[in-house]
Amino acid sequence: FFSSGIESSDGESTSSTSVKEMIRQLIENENKRKPLSDQKITELLNRRGLNIARRTAAKYREELGILSSKYRREY
């Protein structure tokens, strides 16, 4: 019924579903020659005010069926 939430820097709660969508958009718009690492995704989300751990970003990326940056790289 309810999806878990991520607390933002302003105290608001953001659903994990919307965080996953943000991760999907970041990866869709990345430079394919230099894909975003889980750490970089975390840093970008933190700049948007979402307090998220690298492990959480990796978990959400895997739940979306998106490969790690190592395997997304195009030459």
N, CA, C and O atoms as a Tinker XYZ file with bonds, in Angstrom:
   300  protein
     1  N      0.811000   -1.184000    0.000000    73     2
     2  CA     0.000000    0.000000    0.000000    64     1     3
     3  C      0.859000    1.255000    0.000000    63     2     4     5
     4  O      0.670000    2.143000   -0.831000    81     3
     5  N      1.805000    1.328000    0.934000    73     3     6
     6  CA     2.618000    2.525000    1.055000    64     5     7
     7  C      4.058000    2.197000    0.701000    63     6     8     9
     8  O      4.568000    1.131000    1.046000    81     7
     9  N      4.707000    3.127000    0.008000    73     7    10
    10  CA     6.132000    2.937000   -0.263000    64     9    11
    11  C      6.914000    3.682000    0.810000    63    10    12    13
    12  O      6.454000    4.690000    1.345000    81    11
    13  N      8.085000    3.176000    1.109000    73    11    14
    14  CA     8.895000    3.802000    2.146000    64    13    15
    15  C      9.346000    5.171000    1.682000    63    14    16    17
    16  O      9.316000    5.474000    0.489000    81    15
    17  N      9.764000    5.994000    2.625000    73    15    18
    18  CA    10.150000    7.356000    2.288000    64    17    19
    19  C     11.588000    7.655000    2.627000    63    18    20    21
    20  O     12.193000    7.006000    3.480000    81    19
    21  N     12.128000    8.649000    1.946000    73    19    22
    22  CA    13.465000    9.168000    2.187000    64    21    23
    23  C     13.297000   10.585000    2.690000    63    22    24    25
    24  O     12.601000   11.386000    2.067000    81    23
    25  N     13.926000   10.906000    3.812000    73    23    26
    26  CA    13.791000   12.253000    4.350000    64    25    27
    27  C     14.751000   13.198000    3.645000    63    26    28    29
    28  O     15.934000   12.900000    3.477000    81    27
    29  N     14.219000   14.339000    3.239000    73    27    30
    30  CA    15.049000   15.343000    2.572000    64    29    31
    31  C     15.623000   16.297000    3.605000    63    30    32    33
    32  O     15.280000   16.232000    4.786000    81    31
    33  N     16.498000   17.181000    3.153000    73    31    34
    34  CA    17.172000   18.097000    4.064000    64    33    35
    35  C     16.212000   19.093000    4.708000    63    34    36    37
    36  O     16.511000   19.634000    5.773000    81    35
    37  N     15.064000   19.344000    4.077000    73    35    38
    38  CA    14.097000   20.281000    4.660000    64    37    39
    39  C     13.058000   19.579000    5.532000    63    38    40    41
    40  O     12.080000   20.201000    5.946000    81    39
    41  N     13.257000   18.292000    5.815000    73    39    42
    42  CA    12.378000   17.548000    6.693000    64    41    43
    43  C     11.211000   16.885000    5.985000    63    42    44    45
    44  O     10.470000   16.123000    6.605000    81    43
    45  N     11.034000   17.155000    4.719000    73    43    46
    46  CA     9.969000   16.532000    3.936000    64    45    47
    47  C     10.336000   15.076000    3.659000    63    46    48    49
    48  O     11.509000   14.702000    3.675000    81    47
    49  N      9.330000   14.278000    3.411000    73    47    50
    50  CA     9.563000   12.875000    3.070000    64    49    51
    51  C      9.258000   12.670000    1.594000    63    50    52    53
    52  O      8.209000   13.090000    1.105000    81    51
    53  N     10.178000   12.023000    0.886000    73    51    54
    54  CA    10.022000   11.730000   -0.532000    64    53    55
    55  C      9.903000   10.224000   -0.679000    63    54    56    57
    56  O     10.674000    9.478000   -0.076000    81    55
    57  N      8.944000    9.772000   -1.472000    73    55    58
    58  CA     8.734000    8.330000   -1.614000    64    57    59
    59  C      9.907000    7.683000   -2.337000    63    58    60    61
    60  O     10.575000    8.315000   -3.156000    81    59
    61  N     10.143000    6.425000   -2.024000    73    59    62
    62  CA    11.226000    5.695000   -2.684000    64    61    63
    63  C     10.942000    5.562000   -4.179000    63    62    64    65
    64  O     11.868000    5.476000   -4.985000    81    63
    65  N      9.666000    5.546000   -4.545000    73    63    66
    66  CA     9.305000    5.461000   -5.955000    64    65    67
    67  C      9.787000    6.687000   -6.712000    63    66    68    69
    68  O     10.306000    6.563000   -7.821000    81    67
    69  N      9.624000    7.865000   -6.132000    73    67    70
    70  CA    10.074000    9.075000   -6.818000    64    69    71
    71  C     11.600000    9.166000   -6.820000    63    70    72    73
    72  O     12.183000    9.711000   -7.758000    81    71
    73  N     12.252000    8.640000   -5.784000    73    71    74
    74  CA    13.718000    8.621000   -5.764000    64    73    75
    75  C     14.220000    7.691000   -6.867000    63    74    76    77
    76  O     15.196000    8.009000   -7.547000    81    75
    77  N     13.566000    6.557000   -7.047000    73    75    78
    78  CA    13.944000    5.626000   -8.117000    64    77    79
    79  C     13.781000    6.288000   -9.482000    63    78    80    81
    80  O     14.611000    6.103000  -10.372000    81    79
    81  N     12.716000    7.056000   -9.639000    73    79    82
    82  CA    12.490000    7.756000  -10.914000    64    81    83
    83  C     13.588000    8.792000  -11.154000    63    82    84    85
    84  O     14.029000    8.969000  -12.289000    81    83
    85  N     14.032000    9.478000  -10.100000    73    83    86
    86  CA    15.132000   10.433000  -10.232000    64    85    87
    87  C     16.406000    9.721000  -10.665000    63    86    88    89
    88  O     17.138000   10.220000  -11.520000    81    87
    89  N     16.672000    8.560000  -10.082000    73    87    90
    90  CA    17.854000    7.775000  -10.442000    64    89    91
    91  C     17.755000    7.334000  -11.903000    63    90    92    93
    92  O     18.739000    7.397000  -12.640000    81    91
    93  N     16.573000    6.889000  -12.320000    73    91    94
    94  CA    16.378000    6.469000  -13.706000    64    93    95
    95  C     16.653000    7.637000  -14.659000    63    94    96    97
    96  O     17.309000    7.453000  -15.685000    81    95
    97  N     16.161000    8.829000  -14.333000    73    95    98
    98  CA    16.369000   10.000000  -15.186000    64    97    99
    99  C     17.840000   10.397000  -15.246000    63    98   100   101
   100  O     18.350000   10.742000  -16.312000    81    99
   101  N     18.524000   10.350000  -14.100000    73    99   102
   102  CA    19.952000   10.677000  -14.087000    64   101   103
   103  C     20.722000    9.736000  -15.010000    63   102   104   105
   104  O     21.586000   10.175000  -15.768000    81   103
   105  N     20.410000    8.452000  -14.948000    73   103   106
   106  CA    21.124000    7.463000  -15.754000    64   105   107
   107  C     20.766000    7.598000  -17.234000    63   106   108   109
   108  O     21.626000    7.431000  -18.098000    81   107
   109  N     19.508000    7.898000  -17.525000    73   107   110
   110  CA    19.109000    8.089000  -18.931000    64   109   111
   111  C     19.838000    9.268000  -19.568000    63   110   112   113
   112  O     20.121000    9.254000  -20.766000    81   111
   113  N     20.141000   10.286000  -18.768000    73   111   114
   114  CA    20.762000   11.502000  -19.292000    64   113   115
   115  C     22.281000   11.542000  -19.115000    63   114   116   117
   116  O     22.909000   12.558000  -19.413000    81   115
   117  N     22.873000   10.456000  -18.638000    73   115   118
   118  CA    24.309000   10.447000  -18.394000    64   117   119
   119  C     25.100000   10.357000  -19.699000    63   118   120   121
   120  O     24.566000    9.987000  -20.745000    81   119
   121  N     26.369000   10.701000  -19.611000    73   119   122
   122  CA    27.302000   10.526000  -20.726000    64   121   123
   123  C     27.614000    9.033000  -20.791000    63   122   124   125
   124  O     28.166000    8.472000  -19.845000    81   123
   125  N     27.265000    8.392000  -21.895000    73   123   126
   126  CA    27.433000    6.933000  -21.997000    64   125   127
   127  C     28.899000    6.512000  -22.021000    63   126   128   129
   128  O     29.220000    5.362000  -21.717000    81   127
   129  N     29.781000    7.425000  -22.375000    73   127   130
   130  CA    31.219000    7.107000  -22.335000    64   129   131
   131  C     31.779000    7.190000  -20.918000    63   130   132   133
   132  O     32.820000    6.608000  -20.614000    81   131
   133  N     31.076000    7.919000  -20.059000    73   131   134
   134  CA    31.512000    8.072000  -18.670000    64   133   135
   135  C     30.273000    8.002000  -17.765000    63   134   136   137
   136  O     29.824000    9.026000  -17.249000    81   135
   137  N     29.719000    6.788000  -17.571000    73   135   138
   138  CA    28.482000    6.642000  -16.801000    64   137   139
   139  C     28.656000    7.020000  -15.327000    63   138   140   141
   140  O     29.757000    6.972000  -14.778000    81   139
   141  N     27.559000    7.387000  -14.719000    73   139   142
   142  CA    27.552000    7.796000  -13.317000    64   141   143
   143  C     27.725000    6.578000  -12.401000    63   142   144   145
   144  O     27.056000    5.558000  -12.569000    81   143
   145  N     28.616000    6.706000  -11.453000    73   143   146
   146  CA    28.776000    5.660000  -10.437000    64   145   147
   147  C     27.683000    5.834000   -9.385000    63   146   148   149
   148  O     27.019000    6.870000   -9.348000    81   147
   149  N     27.494000    4.838000   -8.539000    73   147   150
   150  CA    26.520000    4.943000   -7.456000    64   149   151
   151  C     26.889000    6.102000   -6.528000    63   150   152   153
   152  O     26.008000    6.794000   -6.017000    81   151
   153  N     28.183000    6.313000   -6.311000    73   151   154
   154  CA    28.632000    7.410000   -5.461000    64   153   155
   155  C     28.253000    8.753000   -6.078000    63   154   156   157
   156  O     27.791000    9.648000   -5.371000    81   155
   157  N     28.442000    8.903000   -7.385000    73   155   158
   158  CA    28.110000   10.154000   -8.060000    64   157   159
   159  C     26.604000   10.392000   -8.051000    63   158   160   161
   160  O     26.156000   11.525000   -7.875000    81   159
   161  N     25.823000    9.334000   -8.239000    73   159   162
   162  CA    24.360000    9.449000   -8.166000    64   161   163
   163  C     23.961000    9.943000   -6.782000    63   162   164   165
   164  O     23.102000   10.816000   -6.653000    81   163
   165  N     24.583000    9.386000   -5.750000    73   163   166
   166  CA    24.313000    9.797000   -4.373000    64   165   167
   167  C     24.631000   11.270000   -4.181000    63   166   168   169
   168  O     23.845000   12.000000   -3.577000    81   167
   169  N     25.777000   11.715000   -4.690000    73   167   170
   170  CA    26.167000   13.121000   -4.557000    64   169   171
   171  C     25.170000   14.040000   -5.254000    63   170   172   173
   172  O     24.821000   15.093000   -4.721000    81   171
   173  N     24.709000   13.651000   -6.442000    73   171   174
   174  CA    23.740000   14.471000   -7.177000    64   173   175
   175  C     22.403000   14.547000   -6.439000    63   174   176   177
   176  O     21.773000   15.604000   -6.398000    81   175
   177  N     21.975000   13.439000   -5.862000    73   175   178
   178  CA    20.730000   13.449000   -5.095000    64   177   179
   179  C     20.873000   14.251000   -3.808000    63   178   180   181
   180  O     19.935000   14.922000   -3.379000    81   179
   181  N     22.055000   14.176000   -3.193000    73   179   182
   182  CA    22.296000   14.971000   -1.985000    64   181   183
   183  C     22.243000   16.461000   -2.297000    63   182   184   185
   184  O     21.765000   17.246000   -1.478000    81   183
   185  N     22.734000   16.863000   -3.480000    73   183   186
   186  CA    22.647000   18.265000   -3.893000    64   185   187
   187  C     21.210000   18.711000   -4.066000    63   186   188   189
   188  O     20.892000   19.887000   -3.889000    81   187
   189  N     20.337000   17.767000   -4.413000    73   187   190
   190  CA    18.910000   18.071000   -4.558000    64   189   191
   191  C     18.196000   18.053000   -3.213000    63   190   192   193
   192  O     16.990000   18.289000   -3.134000    81   191
   193  N     18.953000   17.770000   -2.157000    73   191   194
   194  CA    18.377000   17.796000   -0.812000    64   193   195
   195  C     17.904000   16.454000   -0.303000    63   194   196   197
   196  O     17.249000   16.395000    0.738000    81   195
   197  N     18.215000   15.366000   -1.006000    73   195   198
   198  CA    17.811000   14.034000   -0.561000    64   197   199
   199  C     18.971000   13.357000    0.161000    63   198   200   201
   200  O     20.038000   13.146000   -0.415000    81   199
   201  N     18.751000   13.023000    1.409000    73   199   202
   202  CA    19.776000   12.346000    2.201000    64   201   203
   203  C     19.681000   10.853000    1.933000    63   202   204   205
   204  O     18.845000   10.154000    2.505000    81   203
   205  N     20.553000   10.379000    1.053000    73   203   206
   206  CA    20.507000    8.980000    0.634000    64   205   207
   207  C     21.927000    8.412000    0.657000    63   206   208   209
   208  O     22.883000    9.099000    0.296000    81   207
   209  N     22.053000    7.178000    1.075000    73   207   210
   210  CA    23.357000    6.514000    1.132000    64   209   211
   211  C     23.683000    5.875000   -0.217000    63   210   212   213
   212  O     22.786000    5.571000   -1.004000    81   211
   213  N     24.961000    5.678000   -0.470000    73   211   214
   214  CA    25.398000    5.047000   -1.720000    64   213   215
   215  C     24.790000    3.656000   -1.858000    63   214   216   217
   216  O     24.375000    3.259000   -2.947000    81   215
   217  N     24.739000    2.921000   -0.758000    73   215   218
   218  CA    24.174000    1.563000   -0.805000    64   217   219
   219  C     22.696000    1.590000   -1.183000    63   218   220   221
   220  O     22.208000    0.694000   -1.872000    81   219
   221  N     21.990000    2.615000   -0.731000    73   219   222
   222  CA    20.572000    2.751000   -1.075000    64   221   223
   223  C     20.426000    3.058000   -2.557000    63   222   224   225
   224  O     19.555000    2.501000   -3.224000    81   223
   225  N     21.269000    3.938000   -3.075000    73   223   226
   226  CA    21.238000    4.262000   -4.511000    64   225   227
   227  C     21.519000    3.002000   -5.327000    63   226   228   229
   228  O     20.868000    2.767000   -6.345000    81   227
   229  N     22.471000    2.200000   -4.896000    73   227   230
   230  CA    22.799000    0.954000   -5.598000    64   229   231
   231  C     21.620000   -0.019000   -5.541000    63   230   232   233
   232  O     21.302000   -0.672000   -6.535000    81   231
   233  N     20.985000   -0.112000   -4.394000    73   231   234
   234  CA    19.837000   -1.008000   -4.242000    64   233   235
   235  C     18.700000   -0.588000   -5.166000    63   234   236   237
   236  O     18.108000   -1.425000   -5.846000    81   235
   237  N     18.399000    0.697000   -5.192000    73   235   238
   238  CA    17.322000    1.195000   -6.055000    64   237   239
   239  C     17.670000    0.992000   -7.526000    63   238   240   241
   240  O     16.800000    0.636000   -8.321000    81   239
   241  N     18.930000    1.213000   -7.898000    73   239   242
   242  CA    19.361000    1.018000   -9.285000    64   241   243
   243  C     19.161000   -0.439000   -9.681000    63   242   244   245
   244  O     18.675000   -0.729000  -10.774000    81   243
   245  N     19.536000   -1.353000   -8.794000    73   243   246
   246  CA    19.371000   -2.784000   -9.068000    64   245   247
   247  C     17.898000   -3.164000   -9.161000    63   246   248   249
   248  O     17.522000   -3.981000  -10.001000    81   247
   249  N     17.055000   -2.577000   -8.301000    73   247   250
   250  CA    15.617000   -2.847000   -8.352000    64   249   251
   251  C     15.013000   -2.377000   -9.668000    63   250   252   253
   252  O     14.030000   -2.947000  -10.142000    81   251
   253  N     15.599000   -1.339000  -10.261000    73   251   254
   254  CA    15.139000   -0.839000  -11.551000    64   253   255
   255  C     15.664000   -1.676000  -12.711000    63   254   256   257
   256  O     15.277000   -1.464000  -13.860000    81   255
   257  N     16.547000   -2.628000  -12.409000    73   255   258
   258  CA    17.113000   -3.487000  -13.445000    64   257   259
   259  C     18.186000   -2.786000  -14.264000    63   258   260   261
   260  O     18.414000   -3.140000  -15.421000    81   259
   261  N     18.846000   -1.796000  -13.675000    73   259   262
   262  CA    19.890000   -1.032000  -14.363000    64   261   263
   263  C     21.252000   -1.564000  -13.918000    63   262   264   265
   264  O     21.511000   -1.718000  -12.724000    81   263
   265  N     22.102000   -1.837000  -14.877000    73   263   266
   266  CA    23.437000   -2.353000  -14.581000    64   265   267
   267  C     24.307000   -1.307000  -13.916000    63   266   268   269
   268  O     23.995000   -0.117000  -13.953000    81   267
   269  N     25.402000   -1.748000  -13.305000    73   267   270
   270  CA    26.352000   -0.829000  -12.690000    64   269   271
   271  C     27.073000   -0.041000  -13.783000    63   270   272   273
   272  O     27.024000   -0.408000  -14.957000    81   271
   273  N     27.733000    1.030000  -13.395000    73   271   274
   274  CA    28.404000    1.913000  -14.359000    64   273   275
   275  C     29.434000    1.154000  -15.188000    63   274   276   277
   276  O     29.641000    1.467000  -16.360000    81   275
   277  N     30.067000    0.179000  -14.597000    73   275   278
   278  CA    31.075000   -0.631000  -15.306000    64   277   279
   279  C     30.479000   -1.285000  -16.552000    63   278   280   281
   280  O     31.139000   -1.377000  -17.587000    81   279
   281  N     29.240000   -1.736000  -16.448000    73   279   282
   282  CA    28.600000   -2.454000  -17.545000    64   281   283
   283  C     27.754000   -1.548000  -18.459000    63   282   284   285
   284  O     27.326000   -1.976000  -19.531000    81   283
   285  N     27.516000   -0.306000  -18.036000    73   283   286
   286  CA    26.759000    0.642000  -18.870000    64   285   287
   287  C     27.671000    1.442000  -19.800000    63   286   288   289
   288  O     27.178000    2.127000  -20.696000    81   287
   289  N     28.972000    1.369000  -19.609000    73   287   290
   290  CA    29.906000    2.159000  -20.394000    64   289   291
   291  C     29.890000    1.744000  -21.851000    63   290   292   293
   292  O     29.949000    0.556000  -22.168000    81   291
   293  N     29.807000    2.743000  -22.750000    73   291   294
   294  CA    29.880000    2.511000  -24.196000    64   293   295
   295  C     31.149000    3.167000  -24.717000    63   294   296   297
   296  O     31.486000    4.283000  -24.323000    81   295
   297  N     31.835000    2.487000  -25.584000    73   295   298
   298  CA    33.108000    3.002000  -26.112000    64   297   299
   299  C     32.956000    3.582000  -27.476000    63   298   300
   300  O     33.932000    4.056000  -28.058000    81   299
